[in-house]
Amino acid sequence: MVQADIKLDTLGYFCPMPIILTSKKIKELALGQVLEVISDDEGIKKDMPAWCESTGHEMMGLEEEQAKSGRIYKAFVKKTK
């Protein structure tokens, strides 16, 4: 399990909002800190690794959980630059 320094709740937002909010939030982190992005948008499974690859940040993992309202995804991104 990846330990996050900061969490970003994007529940209820759909593509591209989780990525846009992640892009804004990661600017607030120090180098090496890990951001946990919580989303109910299945698109995050493809979008977050692609965003990390294009921006140079490290995708540290993706977890899925079943909640009462549906699937919840937790993406972990390490700020690398």
Jmol script that loads the backbone (N, CA, C; Angstrom):
load data "model"
ATOM      1  N   MET A   1       0.845  -1.188   0.000  1.00  0.00           N
ATOM      2  CA  MET A   1       0.000   0.000   0.000  1.00  0.00           C
ATOM      3  C   MET A   1       0.888   1.248   0.000  1.00  0.00           C
ATOM      4  N   VAL A   2       0.585   2.160  -0.879  1.00  0.00           N
ATOM      5  CA  VAL A   2       1.337   3.404  -1.004  1.00  0.00           C
ATOM      6  C   VAL A   2       0.833   4.405   0.031  1.00  0.00           C
ATOM      7  N   GLN A   3       1.757   5.094   0.697  1.00  0.00           N
ATOM      8  CA  GLN A   3       1.394   6.106   1.688  1.00  0.00           C
ATOM      9  C   GLN A   3       1.390   7.478   1.023  1.00  0.00           C
ATOM     10  N   ALA A   4       0.285   8.192   1.072  1.00  0.00           N
ATOM     11  CA  ALA A   4       0.169   9.508   0.452  1.00  0.00           C
ATOM     12  C   ALA A   4       0.440  10.623   1.452  1.00  0.00           C
ATOM     13  N   ASP A   5       0.999  11.705   0.968  1.00  0.00           N
ATOM     14  CA  ASP A   5       1.214  12.897   1.795  1.00  0.00           C
ATOM     15  C   ASP A   5      -0.018  13.798   1.780  1.00  0.00           C
ATOM     16  N   ILE A   6      -0.684  13.846   0.643  1.00  0.00           N
ATOM     17  CA  ILE A   6      -1.849  14.712   0.460  1.00  0.00           C
ATOM     18  C   ILE A   6      -2.891  13.962  -0.366  1.00  0.00           C
ATOM     19  N   LYS A   7      -4.175  14.182  -0.045  1.00  0.00           N
ATOM     20  CA  LYS A   7      -5.259  13.554  -0.797  1.00  0.00           C
ATOM     21  C   LYS A   7      -6.032  14.606  -1.588  1.00  0.00           C
ATOM     22  N   LEU A   8      -6.497  14.190  -2.751  1.00  0.00           N
ATOM     23  CA  LEU A   8      -7.315  15.039  -3.609  1.00  0.00           C
ATOM     24  C   LEU A   8      -8.592  14.274  -3.948  1.00  0.00           C
ATOM     25  N   ASP A   9      -9.719  14.782  -3.505  1.00  0.00           N
ATOM     26  CA  ASP A   9     -11.013  14.137  -3.744  1.00  0.00           C
ATOM     27  C   ASP A   9     -11.624  14.693  -5.025  1.00  0.00           C
ATOM     28  N   THR A  10     -11.758  13.843  -6.034  1.00  0.00           N
ATOM     29  CA  THR A  10     -12.376  14.278  -7.290  1.00  0.00           C
ATOM     30  C   THR A  10     -13.663  13.492  -7.553  1.00  0.00           C
ATOM     31  N   LEU A  11     -14.255  12.946  -6.501  1.00  0.00           N
ATOM     32  CA  LEU A  11     -15.492  12.174  -6.661  1.00  0.00           C
ATOM     33  C   LEU A  11     -16.570  13.045  -7.300  1.00  0.00           C
ATOM     34  N   GLY A  12     -17.243  12.483  -8.273  1.00  0.00           N
ATOM     35  CA  GLY A  12     -18.307  13.199  -8.961  1.00  0.00           C
ATOM     36  C   GLY A  12     -17.843  13.946 -10.198  1.00  0.00           C
ATOM     37  N   TYR A  13     -16.547  14.012 -10.390  1.00  0.00           N
ATOM     38  CA  TYR A  13     -16.003  14.677 -11.578  1.00  0.00           C
ATOM     39  C   TYR A  13     -15.601  13.630 -12.613  1.00  0.00           C
ATOM     40  N   PHE A  14     -15.822  13.953 -13.852  1.00  0.00           N
ATOM     41  CA  PHE A  14     -15.452  13.049 -14.928  1.00  0.00           C
ATOM     42  C   PHE A  14     -14.438  13.714 -15.839  1.00  0.00           C
ATOM     43  N   CYS A  15     -13.783  12.896 -16.637  1.00  0.00           N
ATOM     44  CA  CYS A  15     -12.706  13.332 -17.515  1.00  0.00           C
ATOM     45  C   CYS A  15     -13.102  14.607 -18.276  1.00  0.00           C
ATOM     46  N   PRO A  16     -12.267  15.584 -18.278  1.00  0.00           N
ATOM     47  CA  PRO A  16     -10.861  15.620 -17.859  1.00  0.00           C
ATOM     48  C   PRO A  16     -10.642  16.252 -16.486  1.00  0.00           C
ATOM     49  N   MET A  17     -11.699  16.485 -15.713  1.00  0.00           N
ATOM     50  CA  MET A  17     -11.549  17.218 -14.454  1.00  0.00           C
ATOM     51  C   MET A  17     -10.598  16.578 -13.442  1.00  0.00           C
ATOM     52  N   PRO A  18     -10.619  15.249 -13.222  1.00  0.00           N
ATOM     53  CA  PRO A  18      -9.639  14.694 -12.280  1.00  0.00           C
ATOM     54  C   PRO A  18      -8.192  14.996 -12.676  1.00  0.00           C
ATOM     55  N   ILE A  19      -7.916  14.983 -13.955  1.00  0.00           N
ATOM     56  CA  ILE A  19      -6.552  15.276 -14.423  1.00  0.00           C
ATOM     57  C   ILE A  19      -6.252  16.771 -14.260  1.00  0.00           C
ATOM     58  N   ILE A  20      -7.196  17.610 -14.574  1.00  0.00           N
ATOM     59  CA  ILE A  20      -6.984  19.069 -14.427  1.00  0.00           C
ATOM     60  C   ILE A  20      -6.755  19.415 -12.952  1.00  0.00           C
ATOM     61  N   LEU A  21      -7.562  18.844 -12.064  1.00  0.00           N
ATOM     62  CA  LEU A  21      -7.403  19.104 -10.630  1.00  0.00           C
ATOM     63  C   LEU A  21      -6.082  18.535 -10.108  1.00  0.00           C
ATOM     64  N   THR A  22      -5.682  17.379 -10.626  1.00  0.00           N
ATOM     65  CA  THR A  22      -4.385  16.789 -10.247  1.00  0.00           C
ATOM     66  C   THR A  22      -3.246  17.697 -10.673  1.00  0.00           C
ATOM     67  N   SER A  23      -3.321  18.205 -11.879  1.00  0.00           N
ATOM     68  CA  SER A  23      -2.281  19.099 -12.402  1.00  0.00           C
ATOM     69  C   SER A  23      -2.130  20.341 -11.523  1.00  0.00           C
ATOM     70  N   LYS A  24      -3.243  20.884 -11.063  1.00  0.00           N
ATOM     71  CA  LYS A  24      -3.190  22.066 -10.193  1.00  0.00           C
ATOM     72  C   LYS A  24      -2.657  21.709  -8.813  1.00  0.00           C
ATOM     73  N   LYS A  25      -3.128  20.590  -8.257  1.00  0.00           N
ATOM     74  CA  LYS A  25      -2.765  20.218  -6.885  1.00  0.00           C
ATOM     75  C   LYS A  25      -1.301  19.822  -6.761  1.00  0.00           C
ATOM     76  N   ILE A  26      -0.761  19.151  -7.755  1.00  0.00           N
ATOM     77  CA  ILE A  26       0.605  18.654  -7.629  1.00  0.00           C
ATOM     78  C   ILE A  26       1.610  19.806  -7.594  1.00  0.00           C
ATOM     79  N   LYS A  27       1.225  20.956  -8.083  1.00  0.00           N
ATOM     80  CA  LYS A  27       2.099  22.132  -8.025  1.00  0.00           C
ATOM     81  C   LYS A  27       2.306  22.588  -6.579  1.00  0.00           C
ATOM     82  N   GLU A  28       1.399  22.229  -5.679  1.00  0.00           N
ATOM     83  CA  GLU A  28       1.494  22.611  -4.270  1.00  0.00           C
ATOM     84  C   GLU A  28       2.407  21.684  -3.470  1.00  0.00           C
ATOM     85  N   LEU A  29       2.750  20.517  -4.041  1.00  0.00           N
ATOM     86  CA  LEU A  29       3.561  19.538  -3.333  1.00  0.00           C
ATOM     87  C   LEU A  29       5.045  19.842  -3.467  1.00  0.00           C
ATOM     88  N   ALA A  30       5.825  19.336  -2.486  1.00  0.00           N
ATOM     89  CA  ALA A  30       7.286  19.394  -2.584  1.00  0.00           C
ATOM     90  C   ALA A  30       7.768  18.178  -3.368  1.00  0.00           C
ATOM     91  N   LEU A  31       8.960  18.284  -3.904  1.00  0.00           N
ATOM     92  CA  LEU A  31       9.539  17.153  -4.636  1.00  0.00           C
ATOM     93  C   LEU A  31       9.545  15.914  -3.754  1.00  0.00           C
ATOM     94  N   GLY A  32       9.135  14.792  -4.322  1.00  0.00           N
ATOM     95  CA  GLY A  32       9.138  13.528  -3.603  1.00  0.00           C
ATOM     96  C   GLY A  32       7.858  13.223  -2.845  1.00  0.00           C
ATOM     97  N   GLN A  33       6.996  14.206  -2.679  1.00  0.00           N
ATOM     98  CA  GLN A  33       5.728  13.949  -1.995  1.00  0.00           C
ATOM     99  C   GLN A  33       4.778  13.181  -2.921  1.00  0.00           C
ATOM    100  N   VAL A  34       3.865  12.456  -2.286  1.00  0.00           N
ATOM    101  CA  VAL A  34       2.920  11.607  -3.033  1.00  0.00           C
ATOM    102  C   VAL A  34       1.504  12.151  -2.871  1.00  0.00           C
ATOM    103  N   LEU A  35       0.830  12.286  -3.992  1.00  0.00           N
ATOM    104  CA  LEU A  35      -0.553  12.752  -4.041  1.00  0.00           C
ATOM    105  C   LEU A  35      -1.467  11.558  -4.295  1.00  0.00           C
ATOM    106  N   GLU A  36      -2.492  11.418  -3.475  1.00  0.00           N
ATOM    107  CA  GLU A  36      -3.512  10.390  -3.690  1.00  0.00           C
ATOM    108  C   GLU A  36      -4.722  11.056  -4.319  1.00  0.00           C
ATOM    109  N   VAL A  37      -5.101  10.613  -5.491  1.00  0.00           N
ATOM    110  CA  VAL A  37      -6.256  11.166  -6.190  1.00  0.00           C
ATOM    111  C   VAL A  37      -7.389  10.148  -6.107  1.00  0.00           C
ATOM    112  N   ILE A  38      -8.479  10.549  -5.478  1.00  0.00           N
ATOM    113  CA  ILE A  38      -9.635   9.670  -5.304  1.00  0.00           C
ATOM    114  C   ILE A  38     -10.669  10.041  -6.361  1.00  0.00           C
ATOM    115  N   SER A  39     -11.124   9.041  -7.102  1.00  0.00           N
ATOM    116  CA  SER A  39     -12.039   9.314  -8.213  1.00  0.00           C
ATOM    117  C   SER A  39     -13.048   8.173  -8.370  1.00  0.00           C
ATOM    118  N   ASP A  40     -14.194   8.491  -8.917  1.00  0.00           N
ATOM    119  CA  ASP A  40     -15.151   7.454  -9.292  1.00  0.00           C
ATOM    120  C   ASP A  40     -15.282   7.370 -10.810  1.00  0.00           C
ATOM    121  N   ASP A  41     -14.368   8.029 -11.498  1.00  0.00           N
ATOM    122  CA  ASP A  41     -14.327   8.002 -12.964  1.00  0.00           C
ATOM    123  C   ASP A  41     -13.375   6.892 -13.408  1.00  0.00           C
ATOM    124  N   GLU A  42     -13.926   5.850 -14.045  1.00  0.00           N
ATOM    125  CA  GLU A  42     -13.108   4.722 -14.478  1.00  0.00           C
ATOM    126  C   GLU A  42     -12.014   5.152 -15.452  1.00  0.00           C
ATOM    127  N   GLY A  43     -12.226   6.258 -16.121  1.00  0.00           N
ATOM    128  CA  GLY A  43     -11.241   6.761 -17.075  1.00  0.00           C
ATOM    129  C   GLY A  43      -9.903   7.084 -16.447  1.00  0.00           C
ATOM    130  N   ILE A  44      -9.881   7.247 -15.124  1.00  0.00           N
ATOM    131  CA  ILE A  44      -8.629   7.567 -14.450  1.00  0.00           C
ATOM    132  C   ILE A  44      -7.619   6.424 -14.589  1.00  0.00           C
ATOM    133  N   LYS A  45      -8.108   5.205 -14.820  1.00  0.00           N
ATOM    134  CA  LYS A  45      -7.212   4.059 -14.961  1.00  0.00           C
ATOM    135  C   LYS A  45      -6.282   4.218 -16.157  1.00  0.00           C
ATOM    136  N   LYS A  46      -6.752   4.864 -17.208  1.00  0.00           N
ATOM    137  CA  LYS A  46      -5.915   5.113 -18.385  1.00  0.00           C
ATOM    138  C   LYS A  46      -5.338   6.527 -18.358  1.00  0.00           C
ATOM    139  N   ASP A  47      -6.151   7.484 -17.929  1.00  0.00           N
ATOM    140  CA  ASP A  47      -5.749   8.892 -18.010  1.00  0.00           C
ATOM    141  C   ASP A  47      -4.592   9.235 -17.078  1.00  0.00           C
ATOM    142  N   MET A  48      -4.599   8.726 -15.853  1.00  0.00           N
ATOM    143  CA  MET A  48      -3.557   9.112 -14.904  1.00  0.00           C
ATOM    144  C   MET A  48      -2.177   8.591 -15.308  1.00  0.00           C
ATOM    145  N   PRO A  49      -2.037   7.301 -15.701  1.00  0.00           N
ATOM    146  CA  PRO A  49      -0.708   6.871 -16.174  1.00  0.00           C
ATOM    147  C   PRO A  49      -0.238   7.668 -17.395  1.00  0.00           C
ATOM    148  N   ALA A  50      -1.155   7.987 -18.306  1.00  0.00           N
ATOM    149  CA  ALA A  50      -0.783   8.767 -19.488  1.00  0.00           C
ATOM    150  C   ALA A  50      -0.349  10.174 -19.091  1.00  0.00           C
ATOM    151  N   TRP A  51      -1.050  10.781 -18.144  1.00  0.00           N
ATOM    152  CA  TRP A  51      -0.678  12.119 -17.687  1.00  0.00           C
ATOM    153  C   TRP A  51       0.693  12.079 -17.015  1.00  0.00           C
ATOM    154  N   CYS A  52       0.924  11.074 -16.181  1.00  0.00           N
ATOM    155  CA  CYS A  52       2.228  10.950 -15.505  1.00  0.00           C
ATOM    156  C   CYS A  52       3.349  10.799 -16.526  1.00  0.00           C
ATOM    157  N   GLU A  53       3.121   9.985 -17.531  1.00  0.00           N
ATOM    158  CA  GLU A  53       4.148   9.787 -18.550  1.00  0.00           C
ATOM    159  C   GLU A  53       4.427  11.082 -19.307  1.00  0.00           C
ATOM    160  N   SER A  54       3.386  11.834 -19.611  1.00  0.00           N
ATOM    161  CA  SER A  54       3.578  13.064 -20.387  1.00  0.00           C
ATOM    162  C   SER A  54       4.165  14.208 -19.557  1.00  0.00           C
ATOM    163  N   THR A  55       3.972  14.174 -18.238  1.00  0.00           N
ATOM    164  CA  THR A  55       4.470  15.262 -17.396  1.00  0.00           C
ATOM    165  C   THR A  55       5.750  14.904 -16.650  1.00  0.00           C
ATOM    166  N   GLY A  56       6.103  13.623 -16.619  1.00  0.00           N
ATOM    167  CA  GLY A  56       7.328  13.206 -15.948  1.00  0.00           C
ATOM    168  C   GLY A  56       7.155  12.851 -14.484  1.00  0.00           C
ATOM    169  N   HIS A  57       5.950  12.901 -13.961  1.00  0.00           N
ATOM    170  CA  HIS A  57       5.719  12.481 -12.582  1.00  0.00           C
ATOM    171  C   HIS A  57       5.581  10.961 -12.542  1.00  0.00           C
ATOM    172  N   GLU A  58       5.805  10.392 -11.374  1.00  0.00           N
ATOM    173  CA  GLU A  58       5.824   8.941 -11.249  1.00  0.00           C
ATOM    174  C   GLU A  58       4.477   8.400 -10.795  1.00  0.00           C
ATOM    175  N   MET A  59       3.901   7.505 -11.582  1.00  0.00           N
ATOM    176  CA  MET A  59       2.670   6.801 -11.209  1.00  0.00           C
ATOM    177  C   MET A  59       3.069   5.667 -10.286  1.00  0.00           C
ATOM    178  N   MET A  60       2.662   5.738  -9.016  1.00  0.00           N
ATOM    179  CA  MET A  60       3.106   4.757  -8.032  1.00  0.00           C
ATOM    180  C   MET A  60       2.117   3.623  -7.827  1.00  0.00           C
ATOM    181  N   GLY A  61       0.928   3.774  -8.352  1.00  0.00           N
ATOM    182  CA  GLY A  61      -0.025   2.690  -8.215  1.00  0.00           C
ATOM    183  C   GLY A  61      -1.457   3.152  -8.336  1.00  0.00           C
ATOM    184  N   LEU A  62      -2.345   2.187  -8.487  1.00  0.00           N
ATOM    185  CA  LEU A  62      -3.771   2.458  -8.586  1.00  0.00           C
ATOM    186  C   LEU A  62      -4.518   1.369  -7.823  1.00  0.00           C
ATOM    187  N   GLU A  63      -5.372   1.772  -6.933  1.00  0.00           N
ATOM    188  CA  GLU A  63      -6.171   0.821  -6.166  1.00  0.00           C
ATOM    189  C   GLU A  63      -7.637   1.014  -6.515  1.00  0.00           C
ATOM    190  N   GLU A  64      -8.383  -0.076  -6.455  1.00  0.00           N
ATOM    191  CA  GLU A  64      -9.823  -0.017  -6.700  1.00  0.00           C
ATOM    192  C   GLU A  64     -10.540  -0.545  -5.474  1.00  0.00           C
ATOM    193  N   GLU A  65     -11.634   0.095  -5.134  1.00  0.00           N
ATOM    194  CA  GLU A  65     -12.463  -0.350  -4.011  1.00  0.00           C
ATOM    195  C   GLU A  65     -13.915  -0.313  -4.438  1.00  0.00           C
ATOM    196  N   GLN A  66     -14.701  -1.190  -3.850  1.00  0.00           N
ATOM    197  CA  GLN A  66     -16.140  -1.173  -4.093  1.00  0.00           C
ATOM    198  C   GLN A  66     -16.806  -0.394  -2.965  1.00  0.00           C
ATOM    199  N   ALA A  67     -17.499   0.676  -3.302  1.00  0.00           N
ATOM    200  CA  ALA A  67     -18.229   1.471  -2.319  1.00  0.00           C
ATOM    201  C   ALA A  67     -19.726   1.298  -2.583  1.00  0.00           C
ATOM    202  N   LYS A  68     -20.539   1.803  -1.681  1.00  0.00           N
ATOM    203  CA  LYS A  68     -21.990   1.708  -1.864  1.00  0.00           C
ATOM    204  C   LYS A  68     -22.438   2.375  -3.151  1.00  0.00           C
ATOM    205  N   SER A  69     -21.778   3.460  -3.503  1.00  0.00           N
ATOM    206  CA  SER A  69     -22.163   4.228  -4.689  1.00  0.00           C
ATOM    207  C   SER A  69     -21.516   3.721  -5.973  1.00  0.00           C
ATOM    208  N   GLY A  70     -20.622   2.735  -5.877  1.00  0.00           N
ATOM    209  CA  GLY A  70     -19.952   2.210  -7.062  1.00  0.00           C
ATOM    210  C   GLY A  70     -18.467   2.064  -6.828  1.00  0.00           C
ATOM    211  N   ARG A  71     -17.704   1.931  -7.901  1.00  0.00           N
ATOM    212  CA  ARG A  71     -16.256   1.743  -7.808  1.00  0.00           C
ATOM    213  C   ARG A  71     -15.579   3.066  -7.475  1.00  0.00           C
ATOM    214  N   ILE A  72     -14.580   2.966  -6.605  1.00  0.00           N
ATOM    215  CA  ILE A  72     -13.736   4.094  -6.237  1.00  0.00           C
ATOM    216  C   ILE A  72     -12.309   3.744  -6.631  1.00  0.00           C
ATOM    217  N   TYR A  73     -11.634   4.700  -7.249  1.00  0.00           N
ATOM    218  CA  TYR A  73     -10.254   4.494  -7.682  1.00  0.00           C
ATOM    219  C   TYR A  73      -9.363   5.456  -6.911  1.00  0.00           C
ATOM    220  N   LYS A  74      -8.203   4.935  -6.500  1.00  0.00           N
ATOM    221  CA  LYS A  74      -7.213   5.757  -5.817  1.00  0.00           C
ATOM    222  C   LYS A  74      -5.920   5.670  -6.608  1.00  0.00           C
ATOM    223  N   ALA A  75      -5.523   6.789  -7.183  1.00  0.00           N
ATOM    224  CA  ALA A  75      -4.281   6.852  -7.962  1.00  0.00           C
ATOM    225  C   ALA A  75      -3.228   7.567  -7.123  1.00  0.00           C
ATOM    226  N   PHE A  76      -2.022   7.035  -7.114  1.00  0.00           N
ATOM    227  CA  PHE A  76      -0.931   7.602  -6.325  1.00  0.00           C
ATOM    228  C   PHE A  76       0.139   8.136  -7.271  1.00  0.00           C
ATOM    229  N   VAL A  77       0.419   9.432  -7.142  1.00  0.00           N
ATOM    230  CA  VAL A  77       1.366  10.103  -8.038  1.00  0.00           C
ATOM    231  C   VAL A  77       2.457  10.773  -7.212  1.00  0.00           C
ATOM    232  N   LYS A  78       3.697  10.494  -7.541  1.00  0.00           N
ATOM    233  CA  LYS A  78       4.840  11.105  -6.859  1.00  0.00           C
ATOM    234  C   LYS A  78       5.360  12.272  -7.687  1.00  0.00           C
ATOM    235  N   LYS A  79       5.490  13.423  -7.034  1.00  0.00           N
ATOM    236  CA  LYS A  79       6.020  14.599  -7.731  1.00  0.00           C
ATOM    237  C   LYS A  79       7.517  14.414  -7.918  1.00  0.00           C
ATOM    238  N   THR A  80       7.947  14.470  -9.156  1.00  0.00           N
ATOM    239  CA  THR A  80       9.352  14.208  -9.460  1.00  0.00           C
ATOM    240  C   THR A  80      10.075  15.415 -10.048  1.00  0.00           C
ATOM    241  N   LYS A  81       9.363  16.475 -10.303  1.00  0.00           N
ATOM    242  CA  LYS A  81      10.040  17.672 -10.835  1.00  0.00           C
ATOM    243  C   LYS A  81       9.270  18.917 -10.476  1.00  0.00           C
TER     244      LYS A  81
END
end "model"
wireframe off; spacefill off
backbone 0.3
color backbone group
